[in-house]
Amino acid sequence: MNNTELQLVSYEQAVRLKELGFDYKCIEICFTTPTVALALKWMRDVKGIRMGIKTFESWYSGEYLDYFREYTERTDSYELAESALLDKLLTVLEKEKEGKG
């Protein structure tokens, strides 16, 4: 992936999204695969979830944090933070769907 391409969800994330009702139009490869950004947009638009990723810069490094409820993930890549946030949101929604949330 170069700097101008958006990150695609993993196969596991795609399966989990489909089970939760994801139905946005996606890029066609061998199967319908959304980008992580599109999956997060769907969660905002359809599921009404408020979320965000913050960048913390210092004189020596940058850290990316994603926030959801009490969840925080530290990474050195914005894209990794987005993917980690998507994984956490999928877990939360799956638990709510099962009645455990």
Secondary structure by P-SEA (a helix, b strand, c coil): ccccccccccaaaaaaaaaacccccccccccccccaaaaaaaaacccccccbbbbbbcccbbbbbbbcccbbbbcccaaaaaaaaaaaaaaaaaaaaaccc
